[in-house]
Amino acid sequence: GAMGAAADEEWLRWVSKKFGNVAGKEKEISLEEFKSALQIKEPFFAERFFSLLDSDGSGSLSPEELLGSLRLLLHGNSTEKLRFLFQVYDVDAPGVVPVFPGSGSIDAGELQAVLRGCLRESSLALPEERLGALSQALLQALDRDHSGSITFPELREQLEAFPELLENLSVSAASWLNPPSPIPTERCPCCFSRECGGDWRPGPRSLGLWVAASALLLALGALGHRGPALALARGCGQSLNLNCALLAALMLRRSLTWLRSTPLAELFPLELHVRGHERVAHLVLALGTAHSGAHLAHAGGHSRLGIPKRAFPNGHSQRDIPTQTFPTGHPRPGSRMLSGLALLPLLLAMLLGSSPCVRRGGHFEVFYWSHLCYIPVWFLLLLHAPHFWKWFLIPGSLFVLEKVLGWAWRRAGNLHILEAKLLPSKVTHLVIQRPESFRFQPGDYVFLNVPAVAAFEWHPFSISSAPEQRETLWLHIRARGQWTSKLYEYFQQLESSPDPNPPGKSRREQRSRDWEQGSGETQRSCRVKCFLDGPYGSPSRRIFTSEHAVLIGAGIGITPFASILQSIMFRYRRRRRSCPSCGFSWSEERHQEEMTLRKVDFVWITREQQHLQWFLGLLAKLEAEQEELEPGGKFLELHLYMTSALGKGDVKALGLQLALDLLAAQENRDSLTGLRTRTQPGRPDWDKLFGKVAAERRGKVRVFFCGSAGMARDIRQHCRAFGFAFSRENF
């Protein structure tokens, strides 16, 4: 269309400008400059593209050669573009694009060399025997005359059976040679950036109730006072009573965990309590500043501070005013002013110390110690505000009770890390001794403290083992911050330590510290002291009361769903019954109440192939269990995506993806993972995936997501378009 042609011409102008910048005064570019400009990972494709574009075979590209060949590719039909693909794969071809020689063939050796380049370009790795199997599968599918090589007519005939591939070949060839988009690097979010606030989208009910209550108290407090400054001060003070108490209420984790099992969980976004706590803190600081400023303005306007005696009636001074004019037992105005002025810097220190650029920037100790200011803040509030105790009585009492019970429970347990596995991409898999009284639900999380790493730091992590696993707890922790990196390095150092046991340890304990090398991981038995605080509930608890649940995990965001998937299959097994004679299966009604699920779709989006090793064994077990319980069933359907892999729309990956599809159909398993589920390249097409989910009509769909805020916003928009409920995991 017109838009496509305009985009093509724009791209050609970009190529011409880029060529001029690279070539400079030489007016031609070499192979090395071509590689650098296109940022192609694998030299094979850079050399093939360069050879095909270099029409005179001079070893350098002129702007006329490059733009002339590209214009022919852009305006060529699908057959001409398919011939370009054939020439890329035909290593022995003359390599002159404008002529389109149409001769030559691709034998097994050439095909294997091309597929090896495709693997490297997609950051994939396979054993040589699997690479040979892929090339043989592709050769058998394309070689119609069994001559041992593939000709252009055979390639075209085979690809006609895949209309989506021909559609990709009809797309502008500009996408074939575009430099890859840079991989976003993990950085510390700016304190005032959008990432600082996270993905906080409270429901209109809770947001409206909070705003209305704060505004109503501000208006009621301002009534009956003369002067705008005094009215503003009193109004802000009344609103502060509510919001300061709300700060404590939003951090009652144990109480909120209980509330998630009540109907209130459907009315209020309890999973956003931490984000709500942050927003209320911002309002408290704003109201506190306005409250103090208004009081100072009112005092300055009436000159009540430091005025001479004669200004008071009958020669009295301020200290002569009787105590009865102030609330009984409450400090005089002078102490109230001092306590109020002391509160502002404390609140500001807490707010700055909890900003993402401090908390996630390797300075967790600053956050921890500055947040302990809540103790003097509450003490000063009780001294400063005469009616604050009425608002603070219930949440403050519950807060103290939770702290005391949590401290007593943590110190009573004698817990140890029994095993540590160092997985690819710096992920630490901890196997922790499970206390007898520890009860949790799938998807719950705990706060972990390892004194050997940091004595005072507590960090939240999702439990990745199922509640049905009675003896141990699993945590999967990726090294992304300062503490998690120290944890990984701590167990890594034990590997090289000649005597990792402190004096007094038995030989049995010393022998238990031997490391075992496995495929892609390092495993070690140990006995490291640790403390747990929890468990605490998450929005994932609602999965079992859903009808059709879509679980989406991005990267290490799979951890809460690992526990949930294991528990789902355990309950599914308990619900399913079959006759040993005829094989007839049925569901028992007494187990229907604990799980109303009719269908589960699990989507895992990971960047690299080695990340799949984190839970590959678990996913294989889940597939095997479903095949055993319901052969060919689709109660649990897996969807795996690898963003580093190039898709079929890229000439550098089309042959590889076609070969992977062919071999997966032959062997009924994926060559990359060994699972029955085929690992798809790139990111999910949410419209296509959610459209398939909606078409199944297995009940009301609820989507649960654990991952980055940016991806959460994208998925939330698609859920709104399809009418799906959406919940995101938050700590």
N, C-alpha and C positions, 0 to 999 in steps of 0.2 A: 504494500500500500504506500500512500504518500508519506505517512509517518516513517515507515521502514526505509524508504529511499532517502528521506531527509536524515535519518539517523546514520545511514551508510555514508552519505557525503560528509556528515559531521565527523564520523570516525576517520575517513580518509584525510580530512584536514588535520585531525589530531596526529595521524601517522606521519603526514608530511612535516609537521612541525617537530615531532619527536625525532624524525630522521635528520632534520637539519641540526638539531641540538647535538645529536650523537656524532654525525659526520663532520661537522665543523667545516673547515676550509678544504678538507680532502674530497668532499662531495660524494664519497662512497664509504660504506661501512664494511668492516670485516666480520668474520664469523664470531669472534669473541665479543665485539661490540653488539652484534645481533643478539647473542645470548644474554648479555647484561641488560639490554634494553627491554627484552620480553620477560625476563626473570623466570625462564623455564627451568625447572629443577633438573630434568634429565637431559644430558647432552644429546642423546639419540634424536629426540624430537627437534631440538634446535638445529642440529646438523641436517636432518631430513628437510625441514622447512626451508632452511637456507639453500640447500641444494636445489629444491624445486623452484624457488623464486629466482635463483641465479640463472637466468636464461642463457647467457653466453658462456657460462662455466668459467668465468675469470677469477673466481674466488673472492669476489667482492660484489656488493649490491649497490647499484646506482638508484637514484630516486625514480628514474623512468622504469627500471626493471621491477622495483618493488610495487609502485603504484599501478603500473600496467597489469601486473599479475593479479593484484588484489582486486582491481576493478573487474577483471574477467571472472574472478571467483564470486564477487558480490552479485554480479548480474547474471551469472550462469544458472542453469537449471539444476535440479537435484541430481541428474545423471552426471553432469560435469563435476559437481562437488563430490559425488561418490567416487568418481575417477581420481580426484585429488586424494581422497582417503586411500584408495587402492595404491596410488603411487607412494604415499607415505609408508605403507606397509611393504611395498615391493622394493626392498633395499637395492636390488640390482637394476632398477629401472633407470633410464637415462636422466629423468628428473627435469623435464622442461615443461613447465605448466602451460604456457600458451598453446603449445602444439597438441597436448593431450595425446601422447603416442598410442595408448590403448593396447600395447603389447606387454609381454612379460607375464610372470606368474609368481605366486607366493608359496614357497615350499615350507616344510615343517621347521627348518632351521630359522628362516626369516621370521616366521610367525612367532616362534619362541623368543627371538630377540626383541621383537616388537612388544610382546606381552611383558617381558622383563622391564622394558622401558616404561610401559604403562603402570606397572606396579610401583616403580620408583617415583614416577610423577604423582601418583596418588598417595605416597607415603605408606605403602603397604609392603608386607614381606610374606613370602610363602616359600616352603621348601622346594627344592628343585624337582622332586617327584610330583608335587602338586602343580608346579608350573608346566611340567610335561603333560600332565593330565588335562590341564586347561587348553594347551595348544592342540592336543589330539582331539578333544571334544569340538573345538572350533573348526579344525581341519575336516573332521568327519561330517560336520553339519554343512560345510560350504563346498566340499569337494564332491560334486555330484557324479562325475565320471570315474571316481576312485583312481585318479592318476597320481595321487600323492602331492598335488599342488592345487592352488586355487587360482582360477582365471577371473578376469573382470566380469564376464557374463555370469559366472557362477556366483560371484559376490553380489551382483545386482539382483539376481533371481532370489537368493536367500533373504536379502534385506527387504524385498518386497513383501515377505511374510510378516515383517515387523513394521507396520505403518507408522508407529510412533518414532522409529529410528529415521525413516525417510522424512518425516516431518521435521525432525531435528536437523537433518542435512539440508532442508530447504530454508532453515533460518540463516540469517546473515552470517557470512563467514567471518565477520569481525570478531565474534565471540571466540573463534578458534585461536586467534593470535593475541587476544587481549592479555595484558599482564594480570596475574592473579591479584585479587584483593588482599591487602595486607591483613594478617591475622591480628585481631585486636589484642594488645598486651594488657595484662592485668596491672592496674595502677591504683594507687590510693585515691579514692574519690575526694574531690574538692569539698570543703566544708559547705560551700554555698551552691554546689552543683545539684542537678536533678537526682544524681545517684545518691546524694547525701540523704535525701528523704526516703529513698527506696520506693517501692510500689505500694504506697499507702492510699487505698481507695475505700474509705469506710462507707457502709451502707447509709442511704439517706436518712433512715430512721435514727440510727445512733448519732450521726453527725448533727441532724436537726435537733435532737433532744439535747445534746451537749451545748450547742450554740444558743438554743432558746433558754436553757436553764442559766447559763452564764449571763446572757443579756438581761434576763428577768431579775436576777439577783443584783446586777449592777444598777438597774433602774430603781428597784425597791430601796436599795441602799442610798441612792442619791436623793430620794424624796425627803422633804422636810428639812433640808439644810440650805441655809442662805449662802449665796455666792457660788459661782461655778467651780472654783478650786476645791472648796470643802465638799461639795456634792460629788465631784469626780473622785475625790479621795475616799469618801465613804462608800460610794458605789463599787469602786475597784476592790475595796477591802472585803465587801460582802461576796463578790465574785471569787476573790482569792480563797475564801473559806472553803468553797466547794472544790475548786480546782486543786488546791494543795492537798485536800483529803483524797481527791481522785488520783493524784500521783501515787499514793500508797495503794489504793484499791486496785489499780491496773497492774501492779506487780505482785498480787496475791496469787502466785502460780498454782499452789495446791487448791485454793478455792476455785480458781478458774478451770482447773482440770475437772473438778467435780461438776461445775456448771455446764461443761461440755456434754455431760450425760443427761442434761435436762432439756426441756423445750426451748429454753433461753438461747441455746446454741444456734437455733434457726432464726432467732430474732436479731441477735447482735453478732458482729464479727469478732468473736472472742479470740480468734487466731491473730488478730492485729493489735493485741494488747500492748506489745512493746512499742509499735509505731504510734499508737495512741498515747502512750506514756510520754514519748518524745514531743508530740504536738502539744499536749497539755503543759509540759515543761516550758515550751516556747511561750505559750499564753501566760503562764505564771510569771515569767520574767518580764513580759511586756506589761502586765497588770501591776506587778510590783514596782516597776520603774514609774509608771503613771501615778500609782498611789503615793510613792515617796515624793515625786515632783510636785504633785498637787498639794500635799501637806506643806512642803517647803514654800510654795507660792502663797498658800493661805496664811502661813505664819509670817512671811515677809510682808504681806499686804496689811496685816493687822498689828505688826510690830510687837508681837507678844513675847519675843525672846530678847532679853537684855535691855528692856526699857526701864526708865527710872521709876522710883516709888510714886511720884506725884501723878503718874499716868493712871494709877489704879484708884478707885473710889476710896475716900477716907484715908488716903495715904498708905494703903496696903501694898505690899509687893507680891510677886508671884508665889513666893514660899509661904505667904500668909494665908493663901487660899486653903480652906479646910479640906481634909482628906475625904470627907463624905461626898464631895462633888464628883469623885471618881468611883468606879465600880469597886465594891468591897474586895479587898485582897489583891487588887490589880495594881501594877506599878504606876507611878506618876508619869506625866507626859514626858519628862526628860528621859527616863529609862526606856519608854516606848519609842522615842525617837532614836536612841542609840541602838536598840535591838533591831529596829527597822532598817537603819543604815548598815548594820552588820549583816542583815539577811541578803542584801543585794549582791555584794561581792561573793558570798558563798554560793548563791544560785548561779551567778555568772561563771564561777569556777567549775561547778558541776556541769553546766551546759557545754562549756568549751572542752572540758576533759572527756565528755562523752561523744564528741563529734567524730564522724567516721575517719577523718584524716588523722586523728589521734588514736582512736581505738583500733583501727585496722592498719595503721601505719607503723606498727612495731612498738607502740608505746602503751600497751595495755595496763601497765602499772600506773600510769598517769590517770587513766580512766578509773581504775579500781580505787586508788587512794583518794582521788578527788570526789568520787561518788560516796565515800564514807562521810562526806559533809552532811548527808541527810540527817545524821543524828543531831548535830548542833542546830541544823535548820528547823527540825521539828521542835526541839527544845525552845528555841527563840520564838517560834510561832506561837507556842503555848503561852509564853510570857508576853508576847507583843499583842496578840489579838484576844480580846476578852471572851469571844464566843467560838473560837476555833475548836476548842475541846469538844464541843457538841458534834461538830462535823467529823472530827478525827477519832472519836471514841471507838466506833465499830471497826473501820478499816485499820486504825492504828493497833487495836487489840489483836485483830486477826494477823496483822503483819508480825507483831512481836511473838505471837503464838507459833506461827509458821517458822520463824527463825529459831526459836527455842527447840521445837520438835525436830526441825531439820538438823540442827547442831547435835542434839542428843542422839538421833538415829545414825548420823554419820560417824560419830565417835564410838558408838557401840559396836559397829560392824568392823570386823577384821578382814578387809578385802585385799585381794592381790590380783595383779595381772598375771595370769597363768601362762599365756603364750602370746607372742608377738610375731606377726608376719609382715615383712616389708614387701609390698606389692609394687608393680611398675608405676611410674610417674609419682613416686614419693608418697604412696598411700600406706598408712600403717593400719593393719588389721589387728585389733586387740581382742583377746579372749580373756574375759574377766570372770572371776568367781562370783556366782550369783547367790546372794543371801537367801535364806529360806523364806523370809517374810517379804521378799521383793515381788510385788505383783504389778504387772504392767499390761497395756493393751498394744496391739500392733500399731506402729507409727509413733509411739511415744518417744520422748528424748530424756536424757539425763545430763546433769552437770558433772564433769569429771575433773578431779584434782589429783595430780601426780606430784607428791612432794619432791621427788628426785629431779623433776624438771623445773617446777616453780611452786614454792610452798603456799602462796596465797592466791594463786590464779585458778578460777573455775571457768570452764568453757562448756557450752552445750553441744551435744552430739546426738544424732538419731540412733536409736537401737536398731541394729540390722539383723538381729536374731529374732525368732518367733517366740511368743510366750510359752508355746508348748515345749520349748527347749529348756529343761528344768535346771540343769546344773551350771550353765555358763551364760554369759551375755557377750554379744559381739558388738564392737564398734569399729567402723571404718572411717579413718581420719586422714584427710589429704593435707599435706604440708603446704599451706598457702599463707600463713601468717607467722609471726615470731614464735609463738608458743607451739604451734603444730610442727614447725620446722625443728624446734628444739626436741620435741618428742621423737620425731623420726631420727634425728641425729643421735639421740640418747641410745636407742636400741641399735642403731647402726654401729656405734662405738663399742657396744658390748661384743660385737662380732670379732673385732680385732684385739679386744682386751685379753691379755694372757691369763689373767686371774680376775674375772669379773665379779667373783663372790667376795663380799667383805669377810673379814676374819670371823670365825665362829660358825660359818656355814658348813653343813655336813657334806660328805662326799657325794651322797645321793643328790643333793641339791646342785652340787657343782656339775655332776654328770648330766643333770637335766638341762644345763645351759648349752649343750652342744647344738650347733646350728646344722640344719638340714637344707641342702640346696634343692630347690624345685624348679619347675618350669615357670620362669618369669617372676619368681618370688623367693624371698629368703625367710625361713621359718625358724623360730626359736622358742623353746620352753624356758620359762623364767618364773620368778616370784618377786614382783615389784609391788611395793605398797601403793595403794590408791584409795581414794574416797569418792563416793557417788552421792549425788543429791538429786532426788526424784523418786519415781518417774513423773513427768509432766505430760499432759495431753496435748495433742495437735489436731488440726482439722481433719487429718487422715482418719480419725476414728469414725467419721461418718461414712466411710467406704462400705462398711458391712451392712449399712441400712439403705444403701443405694440399690437401684435396679440394674443400671448399666454404668459401670465405673470405667473411666479412662484415666490411667495413671501415666503421668509424663515426668520423667526424670532426665535432667541435663547434667552430664558429667557425674560428679560424686553425689548429685542429687538423687541418685538411685537408692541411697542408704535407707531412708524410711520405708521405701517400697519393697526392699528386700525382706524386711520383717513381715510386711503386709502380705506379700505374695506367698510366702511360706505358710502363714496362718490361713490364707484363703484356701490353699490346696489341702491343708489339714482338715479344715471344716468341710470342704467339698468332698473329700474322701469319706468323712464321717457321715455326711448327708447321703451319699450314694450307696446303694446296696444292690447286689446282683445275685442271681441264683447260680450256684456252682454247676448245676446240671444243664440248664438251657441257656444261661447267659443273660436272661432278662434282667434289666436294671430298673430301679425305682428310687424315689427320694422319700425319706422318712419325714413325716410331718413334725415330729418333736424336735428336729434339728433345723426346721425352716426359720424359726424365730431368731436364731443367733446369726443368720446370714440370709438376706433377701436378694443377694446378687444373682442375676441371670446371665450376665456376660461381663468379662473383664478384658479390656485392651490395655496392654502395657507398652509404652513407647519410651525407648531409651536413646537419647541423643548424645553421642560421645565424639570427641575430636579425633582421637588416634586409635589405631588398631590395638595397641597394647592396653588401652583403658578397658577393653572388653574383658581382659583377664581378671578384673576385680571380682566379677560375679558370674563368670562363665560357667563354673561348676554348678552354681545354684540354678541358672537358667536351663542348663541341660537336665538337671534333676526335675525341674518343673515340667519340662516337655515330656520327659519319660513318665512321670506320674499321670499326666493327663492322657497320654496314649494308653496307659494301663487301665485307667478308670473308664475312659470313653474313647475307644479307637476312632480316629478321624474327627473327634469332637472339637468344637471351637469355643468352649467356655472361657478358656484363657488363650488369648491371641497375642503374640509378641510382635513388636515392630522395632527393629534396630536400625539406627542411622549413624553413619560415620561422616562427619563434616569434612574431614581432610581428603576423602576420596572424591575423585572427579566423576561426574555423571556421564550418561550416554550422549548428552548434547555436546560433549567435548571430544574432538577428534583424537586427543591424547588418551582417551579412556574408553572410547566406544567399543573397540575390539575386546578389551579386558572385561567390561561389564557384560557384553554378549556371551563371552566364554564362561563367565561365572554363572550366568543364567542357565546356559546349556548344561554345564556340569552339575549344577544344583538339581535340575530336572532329572538327570540321569541317576544321581546317587541319593536323591532325596535328603540332601544336607548341604549346608553352606561350606564352601572351601575355606572361608576366613575364620569361622568359629566352630565348625563341626555341628552346629545346631540345625534343626529342620527349618528354622526361620532364616530367610535370606537377608543378609545385611545390605541395606540400601545405601547408595552413596549420597552425599550432600545432606541437606536439611529436609524435613518433612514438608510436603505440600498440604498445609492444614485444610484448605478447602476440599481437596480430594479425600484426605483421611477422615475429616469430620463428616463429609458427605456420605462416605461409606458407613460410618457409625450410625448416622441418622437413618440411612436406608434399611438397616437391619431391624429397627423397631423392636428392640428388646426391652423397652421400658424407658423411664426418665433417665436422661444421661447427666452425669455429674463428672466434671473434669477436675482432677487433683494434680497439682504441679509443684515441683521442687526444683528450683534453679534460679537463674539470674533474673533481675528485675526487668531488663529489657525484653527478654523472651516472654516473661509473664505478661507484659503489656500486649505483646503481639497475640499470644494465645487467648487472652481475655477478650480481645476484640473479635476474634473468630468465634469464641463461645457465645458472645452476644448475638452475632449474626445467625448462629444456628439454634439459639435458644437453650444452650446448655448452661447448667450451673457451674460455677468456677470457684475453686478454693486453692490457696497457695500456702505452702509450708513456710512459716515464719518463726524465728526465735526472738 
